[in-house]
Amino acid sequence: MWVALLLAAGAGLSTTIGSVLGVVIKKPGPNFMGFALGFSAGVMIFISFAELLAHAIEIEGVGFLGAYIAFFLGMGVFFLIDVVVPHDYMGYHDHPAHTQNGAPGRSPQNLERTGLLLALGVSIHNFPEGMATFVATLENVSLGLPIAVAVAIHNIPEGLAIAAPIYTATGNRRKAFFWSFFSGVSEVAGAVLAAALLMPFLSETLMGFCLAGVAGIMVLISLDELIPSAKALASEHTPILGVIVGMILMMVSQYWLE
């Protein structure tokens, strides 16, 4: 359990790496970020279908139908979160800035508001990601570790997207770092909640349903957030190359572990 919580915490708090990039270091190149986000999506999608769903189907009391019902429920829950609380990602905003004379506002107040809205949205989105990392690690550390790494990779640009506008608006590094850190803490909170809810009732059947639900969450994150953001950032073929490399790396690593 403690390993699962530590991996979830590490993945969540990787937003602080993005905040450092936002206030200290030059922003990474778009092709690098596009490849990294595509790589993260490839890892998540491969693990979801080749490991989590496949394992859940084999568990007695879950089976094919039960696993896919849980899978689509996981997708549905995350989709509803995204509809109710849209969040900006890598600077592509769901919440438009205030306008001045018909043009987008660029005042410090608008930039700070953008960063704070993004911090709130990312925090809510990170909550189920923390639960997903915890559940997968609880089943098997070899499953949880690559998921934690993939989540961490996609949390770095989120931290950057939060810190950059707040720092630009206020000039306050501590404030920019705090809100980026806050968005990552919600992932830790999700893991702690999963531990509190699951540990007293944990069984092989319940774990199977949870793994299938986690797979649904991760597939939707990949298709709805990571790949579109990667395509918006990088040249045409860089993101899909990242997806392929991520899948191949996971295939090789899983083959070696068997």
C-alpha positions as CSV (number, residue, x, y, z in Angstrom):
1,M,0.0,0.0,0.0
2,W,2.8,2.4,0.9
3,V,4.6,1.8,-2.4
4,A,1.3,2.5,-4.2
5,L,0.8,5.8,-2.3
6,L,4.4,6.9,-2.9
7,L,4.1,6.3,-6.7
8,A,0.8,8.2,-6.8
9,A,2.4,11.1,-4.9
10,G,5.5,11.1,-7.2
11,A,3.3,11.1,-10.3
12,G,1.0,13.9,-9.0
13,L,3.8,16.2,-7.7
14,S,5.6,16.1,-11.0
15,T,3.5,19.2,-11.7
16,T,6.1,21.0,-9.7
17,I,8.7,20.1,-12.4
18,G,6.5,22.0,-14.9
19,S,6.2,24.9,-12.5
20,V,10.0,25.2,-12.4
21,L,10.1,25.1,-16.2
22,G,7.5,27.9,-16.2
23,V,9.3,30.3,-13.9
24,V,13.0,29.4,-14.3
25,I,13.9,27.4,-17.3
26,K,13.1,28.0,-21.0
27,K,10.0,26.2,-22.1
28,P,10.8,22.8,-23.8
29,G,10.5,22.6,-27.5
30,P,7.1,21.7,-29.0
31,N,8.3,18.6,-30.8
32,F,9.9,17.3,-27.6
33,M,6.7,17.9,-25.7
34,G,4.6,16.4,-28.5
35,F,6.7,13.3,-28.5
36,A,6.6,13.0,-24.7
37,L,2.8,13.3,-24.5
38,G,2.4,10.8,-27.3
39,F,4.8,8.5,-25.5
40,S,2.7,8.8,-22.4
41,A,-0.5,8.0,-24.3
42,G,1.1,5.0,-25.9
43,V,2.1,3.6,-22.5
44,M,-1.4,4.2,-21.0
45,I,-3.3,2.7,-23.9
46,F,-1.0,-0.4,-24.2
47,I,-1.2,-1.1,-20.4
48,S,-5.0,-0.6,-20.4
49,F,-5.7,-3.2,-23.0
50,A,-2.8,-5.6,-22.8
51,E,-2.6,-5.8,-19.0
52,L,-5.4,-4.2,-16.9
53,L,-8.4,-5.3,-19.0
54,A,-6.8,-8.7,-19.9
55,H,-6.2,-9.4,-16.2
56,A,-9.6,-8.3,-15.1
57,I,-11.3,-10.5,-17.7
58,E,-9.5,-13.6,-16.3
59,I,-10.7,-13.0,-12.7
60,E,-13.6,-15.2,-11.6
61,G,-16.7,-13.1,-10.9
62,V,-15.7,-10.4,-13.4
63,G,-15.3,-12.0,-16.8
64,F,-15.5,-10.3,-20.2
65,L,-18.8,-8.6,-19.8
66,G,-18.1,-7.3,-16.3
67,A,-14.7,-6.0,-17.2
68,Y,-16.0,-4.1,-20.2
69,I,-18.9,-2.7,-18.2
70,A,-16.4,-1.4,-15.6
71,F,-14.2,-0.1,-18.4
72,F,-16.9,2.0,-20.0
73,L,-18.1,3.2,-16.6
74,G,-14.5,4.4,-15.9
75,M,-14.6,6.3,-19.2
76,G,-18.0,7.7,-18.4
77,V,-17.0,9.0,-15.0
78,F,-14.0,10.8,-16.4
79,F,-16.0,12.1,-19.3
80,L,-18.6,13.6,-16.9
81,I,-15.8,15.3,-14.9
82,D,-14.4,16.8,-18.1
83,V,-17.9,18.1,-19.1
84,V,-18.7,19.5,-15.6
85,V,-15.3,21.0,-15.0
86,P,-13.5,21.7,-18.2
87,H,-9.8,22.5,-17.9
88,D,-7.2,24.3,-20.0
89,Y,-4.3,22.2,-21.2
90,M,-1.0,23.5,-22.6
91,G,-2.5,26.9,-23.1
92,Y,-5.5,25.9,-25.1
93,H,-8.3,27.4,-23.0
94,D,-11.8,26.2,-22.3
95,H,-12.3,29.4,-20.3
96,P,-11.8,32.4,-22.6
97,A,-10.1,35.4,-21.2
98,H,-12.0,38.6,-20.7
99,T,-12.1,40.7,-23.9
100,Q,-11.3,44.4,-24.4
101,N,-12.7,46.2,-27.4
102,G,-13.5,42.8,-29.0
103,A,-9.9,41.5,-28.7
104,P,-8.7,38.9,-26.2
105,G,-7.6,40.5,-22.9
106,R,-4.0,40.2,-22.0
107,S,-4.0,42.0,-18.6
108,P,-2.2,40.6,-15.6
109,Q,-5.5,40.0,-13.9
110,N,-6.8,37.9,-16.9
111,L,-3.5,35.9,-17.0
112,E,-3.7,35.2,-13.2
113,R,-7.3,34.2,-13.5
114,T,-6.5,31.8,-16.3
115,G,-3.8,30.1,-14.2
116,L,-6.1,29.8,-11.2
117,L,-8.9,28.4,-13.2
118,L,-6.5,25.9,-14.7
119,A,-5.2,24.9,-11.3
120,L,-8.7,24.2,-10.1
121,G,-9.6,22.2,-13.2
122,V,-6.4,20.2,-13.2
123,S,-6.8,19.4,-9.5
124,I,-10.2,17.9,-10.1
125,H,-9.0,15.9,-13.2
126,N,-5.9,14.7,-11.2
127,F,-8.1,13.1,-8.5
128,P,-9.1,10.0,-10.4
129,E,-5.6,9.7,-11.9
130,G,-4.3,9.3,-8.3
131,M,-6.8,6.6,-7.7
132,A,-5.9,4.9,-10.9
133,T,-2.1,4.8,-10.1
134,F,-2.8,3.5,-6.6
135,V,-5.1,0.7,-7.7
136,A,-2.8,-0.5,-10.5
137,T,0.2,-0.5,-8.1
138,L,-1.7,-2.3,-5.4
139,E,-2.3,-5.1,-7.9
140,N,1.2,-5.2,-9.2
141,V,4.1,-2.8,-8.9
142,S,5.3,-3.7,-12.4
143,L,1.9,-2.3,-13.6
144,G,1.8,0.7,-11.4
145,L,5.4,2.0,-12.1
146,P,4.9,2.6,-15.9
147,I,1.5,4.1,-15.2
148,A,3.0,6.5,-12.6
149,V,5.8,7.5,-15.1
150,A,3.2,8.1,-17.9
151,V,1.0,10.2,-15.5
152,A,4.1,12.1,-14.4
153,I,5.1,12.9,-18.0
154,H,1.7,14.3,-18.7
155,N,1.5,16.3,-15.4
156,I,4.7,18.2,-16.2
157,P,3.2,20.3,-19.0
158,E,0.1,20.8,-16.8
159,G,2.3,22.3,-14.1
160,L,3.9,24.5,-16.7
161,A,0.6,25.7,-18.0
162,I,-0.5,26.6,-14.5
163,A,2.7,28.3,-13.3
164,A,3.5,30.3,-16.5
165,P,0.5,32.6,-16.6
166,I,0.4,33.2,-12.8
167,Y,4.1,34.1,-12.7
168,T,3.8,36.3,-15.8
169,A,0.8,38.1,-14.1
170,T,2.2,38.5,-10.6
171,G,6.0,38.0,-10.9
172,N,5.7,35.9,-7.7
173,R,7.5,32.6,-8.1
174,R,6.2,31.2,-4.8
175,K,2.6,31.8,-5.8
176,A,3.1,30.2,-9.2
177,F,4.9,27.2,-7.6
178,F,2.2,26.8,-4.9
179,W,-0.7,26.6,-7.3
180,S,1.1,24.1,-9.5
181,F,2.0,22.1,-6.3
182,F,-1.7,22.3,-5.2
183,S,-2.9,20.7,-8.4
184,G,-0.6,17.8,-7.9
185,V,-1.6,17.2,-4.3
186,S,-5.1,16.4,-5.5
187,E,-3.6,13.3,-7.1
188,V,-2.2,12.2,-3.7
189,A,-5.6,12.8,-2.2
190,G,-7.2,10.6,-4.8
191,A,-4.8,7.8,-3.9
192,V,-5.5,8.2,-0.2
193,L,-9.2,8.1,-0.8
194,A,-8.8,4.9,-2.9
195,A,-6.8,3.4,0.0
196,A,-9.5,4.3,2.5
197,L,-12.4,3.0,0.4
198,L,-10.8,-0.1,-1.0
199,M,-8.6,-1.6,1.7
200,P,-11.4,-2.6,4.1
201,F,-13.3,-4.4,1.4
202,L,-10.5,-5.5,-1.0
203,S,-11.1,-8.8,-2.8
204,E,-9.8,-10.3,-6.0
205,T,-13.2,-9.6,-7.7
206,L,-13.4,-6.0,-6.5
207,M,-9.8,-5.5,-7.7
208,G,-10.7,-6.8,-11.1
209,F,-13.5,-4.3,-11.5
210,C,-11.3,-1.5,-10.3
211,L,-8.5,-2.4,-12.8
212,A,-11.0,-2.4,-15.7
213,G,-12.4,1.0,-14.6
214,V,-8.8,2.3,-14.3
215,A,-8.2,1.1,-17.9
216,G,-11.2,3.1,-19.1
217,I,-10.0,6.3,-17.3
218,M,-6.5,6.0,-18.8
219,V,-7.8,5.4,-22.4
220,L,-10.0,8.4,-22.2
221,I,-7.2,10.6,-20.8
222,S,-5.0,9.4,-23.7
223,L,-7.6,10.0,-26.5
224,D,-9.2,13.2,-25.1
225,E,-6.2,15.0,-23.7
226,L,-2.8,13.6,-24.5
227,I,-3.0,12.9,-28.2
228,P,-4.9,16.0,-29.2
229,S,-2.5,18.2,-27.1
230,A,0.5,16.4,-28.6
231,K,-0.9,17.0,-32.2
232,A,-1.5,20.7,-31.4
233,L,2.0,21.1,-30.2
234,A,4.2,19.2,-32.6
235,S,4.7,18.4,-36.2
236,E,2.4,15.9,-37.9
237,H,4.3,12.6,-37.3
238,T,6.1,13.3,-34.0
239,P,3.1,12.5,-31.6
240,I,2.2,9.2,-33.3
241,L,5.9,8.3,-33.2
242,G,5.8,8.8,-29.5
243,V,2.7,6.6,-29.2
244,I,4.4,3.8,-31.1
245,V,7.6,4.0,-29.2
246,G,5.7,4.0,-25.9
247,M,3.7,0.9,-26.9
248,I,6.8,-0.9,-28.1
249,L,8.7,-0.1,-24.9
250,M,5.9,-1.4,-22.8
251,M,5.6,-4.6,-24.9
252,V,9.3,-5.3,-24.5
253,S,9.3,-4.6,-20.8
254,Q,6.3,-6.8,-20.2
255,Y,7.9,-9.6,-22.2
256,W,11.1,-9.4,-20.1
257,L,9.0,-9.5,-16.9
258,E,7.2,-12.6,-17.8
